[in-house]
Amino acid sequence: MVTTPEARTRADALAAASAASADATPARSTARRDGHPAPSSPSRLNGRPRGARKTGERDRPLWMLAPGGILMVIVILVPLVLGLVISLMDLDQYTLRQWVSAPFIGISNYVEALTKSSLIQSIGISVGYSVLVTLVCLPIGVAAALATQNRFRGRGLVRSLFLVPYVLPTFVVGTVWRTMLQPDGVGNAMLANFGIDGGLWLNGPQSYWALVFVQIWASWPFIYLLVLSGLQSVDAEVHEASALDGAGWWTKLRYVILPYLKGPITLALIISFLHSVNNFTLPFVLFGIPAPADVNVLPVLTYITGFQNFRFGLSAAMAVVSLILIAIPLFIYLRAVKLDTGEDGGSRVRK
């Protein structure tokens, strides 16, 4: 075989390059004499340089959260801790000026609140009327949202009128309905036209149903608003496909629309319930102080105990019980939607 000078020169160059490469990286091609692989380069970790970081591990400007964090500590955490401390003291009008040195009585306020006061009855009234209001507001809000979803003349005006009870201040709502539900008010006058004697709505057994009715009137637009926003997220192709399949209105509502509204409806139910349980202004303005026993809801009882009877320690214990009552449905909702706190997502990324 005849080899030209150019071919010999090219072969010598390739051989020299191969030798240089082998001398430069001996650790990668050799193994330890004991049979174990040679250790990797100390400048690399897990297949990447030591100084390299993933995109999600970059330094975040967490210091920018400091103003909001400080505000939350001052507005939420500090009053919460003070409330817990006061609930463990015998604090009343005699020890209020030097409340730091008030007698420490442990859980005696909680025992008294649960055994010797009307706290259990107030919890039952609050939870019962809140559940009833929420269950009645749900079909009203869904029906109103479905009725105003499609375009028609005057839809904007109708939607605005539906929101009037919700945007009105609660003090105004309570004052107006207190006037209408007087024995000689508009409510009894309208019932008299149908031969019905309304009687006393603001005192006695009927006061409970008056509170339920007024709370429903003021609360259903909130569910309507959330359901309407959920309906806007339903794709037009879904409606077209169900129409082509010949689905009736009930089938379409049950199997097509309601699955899209599961999240907004759940959120609306939880928030509506919490709003009704925490509502102090409406019962206070509607019935005054002292309130009838049938509408002695938990916020009103806490207010009377603290600022009418001056049992501040007992009132703080009732407030803590109210906080626990509120936290239960909130925890259930967060577990139901499987709230992502970021830790699960980080573990999934690492895996």
KOLLUMVEX-766536 format. One record per residue (C-alpha): y, x, z. Coordinates in Angstrom, 1 decimal. Example, Ala and Ser with C-alpha at 12.3 -4.5 7.8 and 13.67 -1.06 7.14 Angstrom:
<pts>
<pt><py>-4.5</py><px>12.3</px><pz>7.8</pz></pt>
<pt><py>-1.1</py><px>13.7</px><pz>7.1</pz></pt>
</pts>
This chain:
<pts>
<pt><py>0.0</py><px>0.0</px><pz>0.0</pz></pt>
<pt><py>3.4</py><px>1.5</px><pz>-1.0</pz></pt>
<pt><py>6.2</py><px>1.2</px><pz>1.5</pz></pt>
<pt><py>9.7</py><px>1.6</px><pz>0.3</pz></pt>
<pt><py>12.4</py><px>3.4</px><pz>2.4</pz></pt>
<pt><py>14.2</py><px>0.2</px><pz>3.0</pz></pt>
<pt><py>11.1</py><px>-1.5</px><pz>4.4</pz></pt>
<pt><py>10.4</py><px>1.4</px><pz>6.7</pz></pt>
<pt><py>14.0</py><px>1.3</px><pz>8.0</pz></pt>
<pt><py>13.8</py><px>-2.5</px><pz>8.7</pz></pt>
<pt><py>10.5</py><px>-2.1</px><pz>10.5</pz></pt>
<pt><py>11.8</py><px>0.8</px><pz>12.7</pz></pt>
<pt><py>14.8</py><px>-1.4</px><pz>13.6</pz></pt>
<pt><py>12.6</py><px>-4.3</px><pz>14.7</pz></pt>
<pt><py>10.4</py><px>-2.1</px><pz>16.7</pz></pt>
<pt><py>13.4</py><px>-0.6</px><pz>18.5</pz></pt>
<pt><py>14.8</py><px>-4.0</px><pz>19.3</pz></pt>
<pt><py>11.5</py><px>-5.2</px><pz>20.7</pz></pt>
<pt><py>11.2</py><px>-2.1</px><pz>22.9</pz></pt>
<pt><py>14.8</py><px>-2.6</px><pz>24.2</pz></pt>
<pt><py>14.0</py><px>-6.3</px><pz>25.1</pz></pt>
<pt><py>10.8</py><px>-5.3</px><pz>26.9</pz></pt>
<pt><py>12.7</py><px>-2.7</px><pz>29.0</pz></pt>
<pt><py>15.5</py><px>-5.1</px><pz>29.8</pz></pt>
<pt><py>13.3</py><px>-7.9</px><pz>31.3</pz></pt>
<pt><py>10.2</py><px>-6.3</px><pz>32.9</pz></pt>
<pt><py>10.1</py><px>-8.7</px><pz>35.8</pz></pt>
<pt><py>9.5</py><px>-11.8</px><pz>33.6</pz></pt>
<pt><py>6.5</py><px>-10.3</px><pz>31.8</pz></pt>
<pt><py>4.7</py><px>-8.6</px><pz>34.6</pz></pt>
<pt><py>2.8</py><px>-9.9</px><pz>37.6</pz></pt>
<pt><py>2.3</py><px>-8.5</px><pz>41.0</pz></pt>
<pt><py>-0.8</py><px>-6.4</px><pz>41.5</pz></pt>
<pt><py>-2.2</py><px>-8.8</px><pz>44.1</pz></pt>
<pt><py>-2.6</py><px>-11.5</px><pz>41.5</pz></pt>
<pt><py>0.4</py><px>-13.6</px><pz>42.6</pz></pt>
<pt><py>3.3</py><px>-14.2</px><pz>40.2</pz></pt>
<pt><py>6.4</py><px>-12.1</px><pz>40.5</pz></pt>
<pt><py>9.3</py><px>-13.7</px><pz>42.4</pz></pt>
<pt><py>12.0</py><px>-15.3</px><pz>40.4</pz></pt>
<pt><py>15.4</py><px>-13.8</px><pz>40.1</pz></pt>
<pt><py>17.5</py><px>-14.3</px><pz>43.3</pz></pt>
<pt><py>20.5</py><px>-15.4</px><pz>41.3</pz></pt>
<pt><py>18.6</py><px>-18.6</px><pz>40.2</pz></pt>
<pt><py>17.4</py><px>-21.5</px><pz>42.3</pz></pt>
<pt><py>15.2</py><px>-24.3</px><pz>41.1</pz></pt>
<pt><py>15.7</py><px>-23.3</px><pz>37.5</pz></pt>
<pt><py>19.5</py><px>-23.2</px><pz>37.7</pz></pt>
<pt><py>22.0</py><px>-20.6</px><pz>38.9</pz></pt>
<pt><py>22.7</py><px>-20.5</px><pz>42.6</pz></pt>
<pt><py>26.3</py><px>-21.4</px><pz>42.2</pz></pt>
<pt><py>25.8</py><px>-24.3</px><pz>39.9</pz></pt>
<pt><py>25.9</py><px>-27.9</px><pz>41.2</pz></pt>
<pt><py>25.0</py><px>-31.3</px><pz>39.8</pz></pt>
<pt><py>27.7</py><px>-33.5</px><pz>38.6</pz></pt>
<pt><py>27.2</py><px>-35.9</px><pz>41.5</pz></pt>
<pt><py>27.4</py><px>-33.0</px><pz>44.0</pz></pt>
<pt><py>30.9</py><px>-32.0</px><pz>43.1</pz></pt>
<pt><py>33.5</py><px>-31.8</px><pz>45.9</pz></pt>
<pt><py>35.0</py><px>-35.2</px><pz>46.4</pz></pt>
<pt><py>38.6</py><px>-35.7</px><pz>47.8</pz></pt>
<pt><py>37.4</py><px>-37.5</px><pz>50.9</pz></pt>
<pt><py>40.6</py><px>-36.6</px><pz>52.6</pz></pt>
<pt><py>42.3</py><px>-39.3</px><pz>50.5</pz></pt>
<pt><py>40.3</py><px>-41.9</px><pz>52.5</pz></pt>
<pt><py>42.0</py><px>-40.7</px><pz>55.7</pz></pt>
<pt><py>45.0</py><px>-43.2</px><pz>55.7</pz></pt>
<pt><py>42.7</py><px>-46.2</px><pz>55.2</pz></pt>
<pt><py>40.2</py><px>-44.9</px><pz>57.7</pz></pt>
<pt><py>42.9</py><px>-44.3</px><pz>60.3</pz></pt>
<pt><py>44.3</py><px>-47.8</px><pz>59.7</pz></pt>
<pt><py>40.8</py><px>-49.4</px><pz>60.1</pz></pt>
<pt><py>40.3</py><px>-47.5</px><pz>63.3</pz></pt>
<pt><py>43.6</py><px>-48.7</px><pz>64.7</pz></pt>
<pt><py>43.3</py><px>-52.3</px><pz>63.5</pz></pt>
<pt><py>39.6</py><px>-53.0</px><pz>63.9</pz></pt>
<pt><py>37.8</py><px>-50.4</px><pz>66.0</pz></pt>
<pt><py>40.3</py><px>-50.0</px><pz>68.9</pz></pt>
<pt><py>40.6</py><px>-53.7</px><pz>69.5</pz></pt>
<pt><py>36.9</py><px>-54.1</px><pz>69.3</pz></pt>
<pt><py>36.3</py><px>-51.4</px><pz>71.9</pz></pt>
<pt><py>39.0</py><px>-52.9</px><pz>74.2</pz></pt>
<pt><py>37.4</py><px>-56.3</px><pz>73.9</pz></pt>
<pt><py>34.1</py><px>-55.0</px><pz>74.9</pz></pt>
<pt><py>35.6</py><px>-53.2</px><pz>77.9</pz></pt>
<pt><py>37.5</py><px>-56.3</px><pz>79.0</pz></pt>
<pt><py>34.4</py><px>-58.4</px><pz>78.7</pz></pt>
<pt><py>32.8</py><px>-56.2</px><pz>81.4</pz></pt>
<pt><py>35.8</py><px>-56.7</px><pz>83.8</pz></pt>
<pt><py>36.9</py><px>-59.5</px><pz>86.2</pz></pt>
<pt><py>40.2</py><px>-59.8</px><pz>84.4</pz></pt>
<pt><py>42.4</py><px>-62.8</px><pz>85.2</pz></pt>
<pt><py>46.1</py><px>-63.6</px><pz>85.8</pz></pt>
<pt><py>46.0</py><px>-61.7</px><pz>89.1</pz></pt>
<pt><py>44.7</py><px>-58.4</px><pz>87.7</pz></pt>
<pt><py>46.3</py><px>-58.5</px><pz>84.3</pz></pt>
<pt><py>49.3</py><px>-56.3</px><pz>85.1</pz></pt>
<pt><py>46.9</py><px>-53.5</px><pz>86.2</pz></pt>
<pt><py>43.9</py><px>-54.4</px><pz>84.0</pz></pt>
<pt><py>42.7</py><px>-50.8</px><pz>83.9</pz></pt>
<pt><py>41.8</py><px>-51.0</px><pz>87.6</pz></pt>
<pt><py>40.3</py><px>-54.5</px><pz>87.4</pz></pt>
<pt><py>36.9</py><px>-54.8</px><pz>89.1</pz></pt>
<pt><py>34.0</py><px>-53.9</px><pz>86.9</pz></pt>
<pt><py>31.4</py><px>-56.7</px><pz>87.0</pz></pt>
<pt><py>29.0</py><px>-55.7</px><pz>84.1</pz></pt>
<pt><py>27.4</py><px>-58.5</px><pz>82.2</pz></pt>
<pt><py>28.4</py><px>-61.2</px><pz>84.7</pz></pt>
<pt><py>30.9</py><px>-62.7</px><pz>82.3</pz></pt>
<pt><py>28.2</py><px>-63.0</px><pz>79.7</pz></pt>
<pt><py>25.9</py><px>-64.7</px><pz>82.2</pz></pt>
<pt><py>28.6</py><px>-67.1</px><pz>83.2</pz></pt>
<pt><py>29.5</py><px>-67.9</px><pz>79.6</pz></pt>
<pt><py>25.9</py><px>-68.7</px><pz>78.7</pz></pt>
<pt><py>25.0</py><px>-70.6</px><pz>81.8</pz></pt>
<pt><py>28.1</py><px>-72.1</px><pz>83.5</pz></pt>
<pt><py>30.4</py><px>-72.8</px><pz>80.7</pz></pt>
<pt><py>30.3</py><px>-75.0</px><pz>77.6</pz></pt>
<pt><py>29.7</py><px>-72.1</px><pz>75.3</pz></pt>
<pt><py>26.3</py><px>-73.2</px><pz>74.1</pz></pt>
<pt><py>27.6</py><px>-76.6</px><pz>73.3</pz></pt>
<pt><py>30.5</py><px>-75.1</px><pz>71.4</pz></pt>
<pt><py>28.2</py><px>-72.9</px><pz>69.4</pz></pt>
<pt><py>26.1</py><px>-75.9</px><pz>68.5</pz></pt>
<pt><py>29.2</py><px>-77.9</px><pz>67.4</pz></pt>
<pt><py>30.6</py><px>-74.9</px><pz>65.4</pz></pt>
<pt><py>27.4</py><px>-74.1</px><pz>63.6</pz></pt>
<pt><py>26.5</py><px>-77.7</px><pz>63.0</pz></pt>
<pt><py>29.8</py><px>-78.8</px><pz>61.5</pz></pt>
<pt><py>30.0</py><px>-75.5</px><pz>59.5</pz></pt>
<pt><py>26.6</py><px>-76.0</px><pz>58.0</pz></pt>
<pt><py>27.3</py><px>-79.7</px><pz>57.2</pz></pt>
<pt><py>30.7</py><px>-78.8</px><pz>55.6</pz></pt>
<pt><py>29.1</py><px>-76.0</px><pz>53.5</pz></pt>
<pt><py>26.2</py><px>-78.2</px><pz>52.2</pz></pt>
<pt><py>28.6</py><px>-81.0</px><pz>51.2</pz></pt>
<pt><py>31.1</py><px>-78.7</px><pz>49.6</pz></pt>
<pt><py>28.5</py><px>-77.0</px><pz>47.4</pz></pt>
<pt><py>27.6</py><px>-79.9</px><pz>45.1</pz></pt>
<pt><py>31.3</py><px>-80.9</px><pz>44.9</pz></pt>
<pt><py>32.4</py><px>-77.5</px><pz>43.9</pz></pt>
<pt><py>29.6</py><px>-77.0</px><pz>41.4</pz></pt>
<pt><py>30.3</py><px>-80.4</px><pz>39.8</pz></pt>
<pt><py>34.0</py><px>-79.7</px><pz>39.6</pz></pt>
<pt><py>33.4</py><px>-76.3</px><pz>38.0</pz></pt>
<pt><py>31.0</py><px>-77.8</px><pz>35.4</pz></pt>
<pt><py>33.5</py><px>-80.6</px><pz>34.7</pz></pt>
<pt><py>36.4</py><px>-78.2</px><pz>34.0</pz></pt>
<pt><py>34.4</py><px>-75.5</px><pz>32.2</pz></pt>
<pt><py>34.8</py><px>-76.8</px><pz>28.6</pz></pt>
<pt><py>38.2</py><px>-77.1</px><pz>26.9</pz></pt>
<pt><py>40.0</py><px>-80.4</px><pz>27.0</pz></pt>
<pt><py>43.5</py><px>-81.6</px><pz>27.0</pz></pt>
<pt><py>45.1</py><px>-81.1</px><pz>30.4</pz></pt>
<pt><py>42.4</py><px>-78.8</px><pz>31.7</pz></pt>
<pt><py>44.9</py><px>-76.3</px><pz>33.1</pz></pt>
<pt><py>46.6</py><px>-79.1</px><pz>35.1</pz></pt>
<pt><py>43.3</py><px>-80.4</px><pz>36.4</pz></pt>
<pt><py>42.3</py><px>-77.0</px><pz>37.5</pz></pt>
<pt><py>45.6</py><px>-76.5</px><pz>39.3</pz></pt>
<pt><py>45.3</py><px>-79.8</px><pz>41.1</pz></pt>
<pt><py>41.8</py><px>-78.9</px><pz>42.3</pz></pt>
<pt><py>43.2</py><px>-75.8</px><pz>44.0</pz></pt>
<pt><py>45.9</py><px>-77.6</px><pz>45.9</pz></pt>
<pt><py>43.9</py><px>-78.2</px><pz>49.1</pz></pt>
<pt><py>42.8</py><px>-74.6</px><pz>49.2</pz></pt>
<pt><py>46.2</py><px>-73.0</px><pz>48.7</pz></pt>
<pt><py>48.0</py><px>-75.2</px><pz>51.2</pz></pt>
<pt><py>48.5</py><px>-73.5</px><pz>54.6</pz></pt>
<pt><py>46.0</py><px>-74.7</px><pz>57.2</pz></pt>
<pt><py>48.8</py><px>-75.6</px><pz>59.5</pz></pt>
<pt><py>50.2</py><px>-78.0</px><pz>56.9</pz></pt>
<pt><py>46.8</py><px>-79.5</px><pz>56.2</pz></pt>
<pt><py>46.2</py><px>-80.2</px><pz>59.9</pz></pt>
<pt><py>49.7</py><px>-81.7</px><pz>60.4</pz></pt>
<pt><py>49.4</py><px>-84.0</px><pz>57.4</pz></pt>
<pt><py>45.9</py><px>-85.3</px><pz>58.3</pz></pt>
<pt><py>46.9</py><px>-85.7</px><pz>62.0</pz></pt>
<pt><py>49.7</py><px>-88.0</px><pz>60.8</pz></pt>
<pt><py>47.4</py><px>-89.9</px><pz>58.4</pz></pt>
<pt><py>44.6</py><px>-90.4</px><pz>61.0</pz></pt>
<pt><py>46.8</py><px>-91.9</px><pz>63.7</pz></pt>
<pt><py>45.7</py><px>-95.5</px><pz>64.8</pz></pt>
<pt><py>48.6</py><px>-96.9</px><pz>62.7</pz></pt>
<pt><py>48.4</py><px>-94.2</px><pz>60.0</pz></pt>
<pt><py>47.7</py><px>-94.3</px><pz>56.3</pz></pt>
<pt><py>43.9</py><px>-93.8</px><pz>56.8</pz></pt>
<pt><py>43.4</py><px>-96.9</px><pz>58.9</pz></pt>
<pt><py>45.7</py><px>-98.9</px><pz>56.7</pz></pt>
<pt><py>43.6</py><px>-98.1</px><pz>53.7</pz></pt>
<pt><py>40.4</py><px>-98.9</px><pz>55.5</pz></pt>
<pt><py>41.9</py><px>-102.2</px><pz>56.7</pz></pt>
<pt><py>42.2</py><px>-103.3</px><pz>53.0</pz></pt>
<pt><py>38.4</py><px>-103.2</px><pz>52.8</pz></pt>
<pt><py>38.0</py><px>-105.0</px><pz>56.1</pz></pt>
<pt><py>37.1</py><px>-101.8</px><pz>58.1</pz></pt>
<pt><py>38.6</py><px>-101.0</px><pz>61.4</pz></pt>
<pt><py>39.0</py><px>-97.3</px><pz>61.5</pz></pt>
<pt><py>39.6</py><px>-97.0</px><pz>65.2</pz></pt>
<pt><py>40.5</py><px>-93.7</px><pz>66.9</pz></pt>
<pt><py>39.9</py><px>-90.7</px><pz>64.7</pz></pt>
<pt><py>41.5</py><px>-88.0</px><pz>66.8</pz></pt>
<pt><py>39.8</py><px>-88.9</px><pz>70.1</pz></pt>
<pt><py>36.3</py><px>-90.0</px><pz>70.9</pz></pt>
<pt><py>33.0</py><px>-89.7</px><pz>68.9</pz></pt>
<pt><py>34.7</py><px>-90.2</px><pz>65.6</pz></pt>
<pt><py>36.8</py><px>-87.0</px><pz>66.0</pz></pt>
<pt><py>33.8</py><px>-84.9</px><pz>65.0</pz></pt>
<pt><py>33.5</py><px>-86.7</px><pz>61.6</pz></pt>
<pt><py>37.3</py><px>-86.5</px><pz>61.2</pz></pt>
<pt><py>37.0</py><px>-82.7</px><pz>61.6</pz></pt>
<pt><py>34.1</py><px>-82.6</px><pz>59.1</pz></pt>
<pt><py>36.0</py><px>-84.7</px><pz>56.5</pz></pt>
<pt><py>39.2</py><px>-82.7</px><pz>56.7</pz></pt>
<pt><py>37.4</py><px>-79.4</px><pz>56.6</pz></pt>
<pt><py>35.5</py><px>-80.5</px><pz>53.5</pz></pt>
<pt><py>38.7</py><px>-81.6</px><pz>51.9</pz></pt>
<pt><py>40.3</py><px>-78.2</px><pz>52.5</pz></pt>
<pt><py>37.2</py><px>-76.0</px><pz>51.7</pz></pt>
<pt><py>35.5</py><px>-77.3</px><pz>48.6</pz></pt>
<pt><py>38.0</py><px>-75.7</px><pz>46.2</pz></pt>
<pt><py>36.9</py><px>-72.3</px><pz>47.3</pz></pt>
<pt><py>33.3</py><px>-72.9</px><pz>46.2</pz></pt>
<pt><py>34.7</py><px>-74.5</px><pz>43.0</pz></pt>
<pt><py>36.7</py><px>-71.3</px><pz>42.3</pz></pt>
<pt><py>33.8</py><px>-68.9</px><pz>42.7</pz></pt>
<pt><py>31.4</py><px>-71.1</px><pz>40.7</pz></pt>
<pt><py>33.9</py><px>-71.4</px><pz>37.9</pz></pt>
<pt><py>34.3</py><px>-67.7</px><pz>37.8</pz></pt>
<pt><py>30.5</py><px>-67.3</px><pz>37.6</pz></pt>
<pt><py>30.4</py><px>-69.8</px><pz>34.7</pz></pt>
<pt><py>32.8</py><px>-67.7</px><pz>32.7</pz></pt>
<pt><py>30.2</py><px>-64.9</px><pz>32.7</pz></pt>
<pt><py>27.5</py><px>-66.9</px><pz>31.0</pz></pt>
<pt><py>27.3</py><px>-65.8</px><pz>27.3</pz></pt>
<pt><py>28.0</py><px>-68.3</px><pz>24.6</pz></pt>
<pt><py>24.8</py><px>-67.3</px><pz>22.9</pz></pt>
<pt><py>22.9</py><px>-68.7</px><pz>26.0</pz></pt>
<pt><py>24.4</py><px>-72.1</px><pz>25.5</pz></pt>
<pt><py>23.7</py><px>-72.0</px><pz>21.8</pz></pt>
<pt><py>20.1</py><px>-71.0</px><pz>22.3</pz></pt>
<pt><py>19.5</py><px>-73.8</px><pz>24.8</pz></pt>
<pt><py>21.1</py><px>-76.3</px><pz>22.5</pz></pt>
<pt><py>18.9</py><px>-75.2</px><pz>19.6</pz></pt>
<pt><py>15.8</py><px>-75.6</px><pz>21.8</pz></pt>
<pt><py>16.8</py><px>-79.1</px><pz>22.5</pz></pt>
<pt><py>17.3</py><px>-78.7</px><pz>26.3</pz></pt>
<pt><py>18.8</py><px>-81.6</px><pz>28.2</pz></pt>
<pt><py>21.7</py><px>-81.3</px><pz>30.5</pz></pt>
<pt><py>19.5</py><px>-81.1</px><pz>33.6</pz></pt>
<pt><py>17.1</py><px>-78.6</px><pz>32.1</pz></pt>
<pt><py>20.0</py><px>-76.5</px><pz>30.9</pz></pt>
<pt><py>21.6</py><px>-76.6</px><pz>34.3</pz></pt>
<pt><py>18.5</py><px>-75.8</px><pz>36.3</pz></pt>
<pt><py>16.9</py><px>-73.1</px><pz>34.1</pz></pt>
<pt><py>19.8</py><px>-71.6</px><pz>32.2</pz></pt>
<pt><py>23.1</py><px>-72.0</px><pz>34.2</pz></pt>
<pt><py>22.0</py><px>-71.9</px><pz>37.8</pz></pt>
<pt><py>20.2</py><px>-68.5</px><pz>37.5</pz></pt>
<pt><py>23.5</py><px>-67.0</px><pz>36.4</pz></pt>
<pt><py>25.3</py><px>-68.7</px><pz>39.4</pz></pt>
<pt><py>22.8</py><px>-67.4</px><pz>42.1</pz></pt>
<pt><py>25.1</py><px>-64.6</px><pz>43.2</pz></pt>
<pt><py>28.4</py><px>-66.5</px><pz>43.2</pz></pt>
<pt><py>26.8</py><px>-69.5</px><pz>45.0</pz></pt>
<pt><py>25.2</py><px>-67.3</px><pz>47.7</pz></pt>
<pt><py>28.5</py><px>-65.5</px><pz>48.3</pz></pt>
<pt><py>30.4</py><px>-68.8</px><pz>48.4</pz></pt>
<pt><py>28.0</py><px>-70.3</px><pz>50.9</pz></pt>
<pt><py>28.2</py><px>-67.3</px><pz>53.3</pz></pt>
<pt><py>32.0</py><px>-67.1</px><pz>53.1</pz></pt>
<pt><py>32.5</py><px>-70.9</px><pz>53.4</pz></pt>
<pt><py>30.2</py><px>-70.9</px><pz>56.5</pz></pt>
<pt><py>32.1</py><px>-68.0</px><pz>58.1</pz></pt>
<pt><py>35.4</py><px>-69.6</px><pz>57.3</pz></pt>
<pt><py>34.4</py><px>-72.9</px><pz>59.0</pz></pt>
<pt><py>33.0</py><px>-71.2</px><pz>62.1</pz></pt>
<pt><py>36.1</py><px>-69.0</px><pz>62.5</pz></pt>
<pt><py>38.6</py><px>-71.7</px><pz>61.8</pz></pt>
<pt><py>40.9</py><px>-72.1</px><pz>64.7</pz></pt>
<pt><py>44.1</py><px>-73.4</px><pz>63.2</pz></pt>
<pt><py>42.7</py><px>-76.7</px><pz>61.8</pz></pt>
<pt><py>41.0</py><px>-78.0</px><pz>65.0</pz></pt>
<pt><py>43.9</py><px>-76.8</px><pz>67.1</pz></pt>
<pt><py>46.6</py><px>-78.5</px><pz>65.0</pz></pt>
<pt><py>44.5</py><px>-81.6</px><pz>64.2</pz></pt>
<pt><py>43.5</py><px>-82.5</px><pz>67.8</pz></pt>
<pt><py>45.7</py><px>-80.4</px><pz>70.0</pz></pt>
<pt><py>44.9</py><px>-79.0</px><pz>73.5</pz></pt>
<pt><py>42.8</py><px>-80.1</px><pz>75.3</pz></pt>
<pt><py>40.6</py><px>-80.9</px><pz>72.4</pz></pt>
<pt><py>38.0</py><px>-83.7</px><pz>72.6</pz></pt>
<pt><py>34.6</py><px>-82.6</px><pz>73.8</pz></pt>
<pt><py>33.0</py><px>-83.5</px><pz>70.4</pz></pt>
<pt><py>35.3</py><px>-81.0</px><pz>68.5</pz></pt>
<pt><py>35.5</py><px>-78.2</px><pz>71.2</pz></pt>
<pt><py>34.5</py><px>-75.5</px><pz>68.7</pz></pt>
<pt><py>34.0</py><px>-71.9</px><pz>69.7</pz></pt>
<pt><py>37.4</py><px>-70.5</px><pz>68.7</pz></pt>
<pt><py>39.2</py><px>-73.3</px><pz>70.6</pz></pt>
<pt><py>37.1</py><px>-72.8</px><pz>73.6</pz></pt>
<pt><py>37.8</py><px>-69.1</px><pz>73.6</pz></pt>
<pt><py>41.5</py><px>-69.7</px><pz>73.3</pz></pt>
<pt><py>41.5</py><px>-72.3</px><pz>76.2</pz></pt>
<pt><py>39.5</py><px>-70.0</px><pz>78.4</pz></pt>
<pt><py>41.8</py><px>-67.0</px><pz>77.8</pz></pt>
<pt><py>45.3</py><px>-68.6</px><pz>77.5</pz></pt>
<pt><py>44.9</py><px>-71.8</px><pz>79.4</pz></pt>
<pt><py>42.6</py><px>-70.9</px><pz>82.3</pz></pt>
<pt><py>43.6</py><px>-67.2</px><pz>82.2</pz></pt>
<pt><py>40.0</py><px>-65.9</px><pz>82.4</pz></pt>
<pt><py>40.5</py><px>-63.0</px><pz>80.0</pz></pt>
<pt><py>37.3</py><px>-61.3</px><pz>80.8</pz></pt>
<pt><py>35.2</py><px>-64.4</px><pz>80.3</pz></pt>
<pt><py>37.2</py><px>-65.1</px><pz>77.1</pz></pt>
<pt><py>36.5</py><px>-61.6</px><pz>75.8</pz></pt>
<pt><py>32.7</py><px>-62.2</px><pz>76.5</pz></pt>
<pt><py>32.9</py><px>-65.4</px><pz>74.4</pz></pt>
<pt><py>34.6</py><px>-63.5</px><pz>71.6</pz></pt>
<pt><py>31.8</py><px>-60.9</px><pz>71.6</pz></pt>
<pt><py>29.2</py><px>-63.7</px><pz>71.4</pz></pt>
<pt><py>31.3</py><px>-65.2</px><pz>68.5</pz></pt>
<pt><py>31.2</py><px>-61.8</px><pz>66.8</pz></pt>
<pt><py>27.4</py><px>-61.7</px><pz>67.0</pz></pt>
<pt><py>27.2</py><px>-65.2</px><pz>65.7</pz></pt>
<pt><py>29.3</py><px>-64.2</px><pz>62.7</pz></pt>
<pt><py>27.4</py><px>-61.0</px><pz>62.1</pz></pt>
<pt><py>24.0</py><px>-62.7</px><pz>61.7</pz></pt>
<pt><py>24.7</py><px>-64.6</px><pz>58.4</pz></pt>
<pt><py>26.6</py><px>-61.5</px><pz>57.1</pz></pt>
<pt><py>23.6</py><px>-59.3</px><pz>57.8</pz></pt>
<pt><py>21.3</py><px>-61.8</px><pz>56.1</pz></pt>
<pt><py>23.5</py><px>-61.8</px><pz>53.0</pz></pt>
<pt><py>23.7</py><px>-58.0</px><pz>52.8</pz></pt>
<pt><py>20.0</py><px>-57.8</px><pz>53.1</pz></pt>
<pt><py>19.5</py><px>-60.5</px><pz>50.5</pz></pt>
<pt><py>21.6</py><px>-58.8</px><pz>47.8</pz></pt>
<pt><py>20.2</py><px>-55.3</px><pz>48.8</pz></pt>
<pt><py>23.6</py><px>-53.7</px><pz>49.2</pz></pt>
<pt><py>23.6</py><px>-50.2</px><pz>47.8</pz></pt>
<pt><py>25.2</py><px>-47.8</px><pz>50.3</pz></pt>
<pt><py>24.9</py><px>-44.8</px><pz>48.0</pz></pt>
<pt><py>22.1</py><px>-43.1</px><pz>50.0</pz></pt>
<pt><py>19.3</py><px>-44.8</px><pz>48.0</pz></pt>
<pt><py>21.0</py><px>-44.0</px><pz>44.8</pz></pt>
<pt><py>21.3</py><px>-40.3</px><pz>45.8</pz></pt>
<pt><py>17.6</py><px>-40.3</px><pz>46.7</pz></pt>
<pt><py>16.7</py><px>-41.7</px><pz>43.4</pz></pt>
<pt><py>18.7</py><px>-39.1</px><pz>41.6</pz></pt>
<pt><py>17.1</py><px>-36.3</px><pz>43.6</pz></pt>
<pt><py>13.6</py><px>-37.7</px><pz>42.7</pz></pt>
</pts>
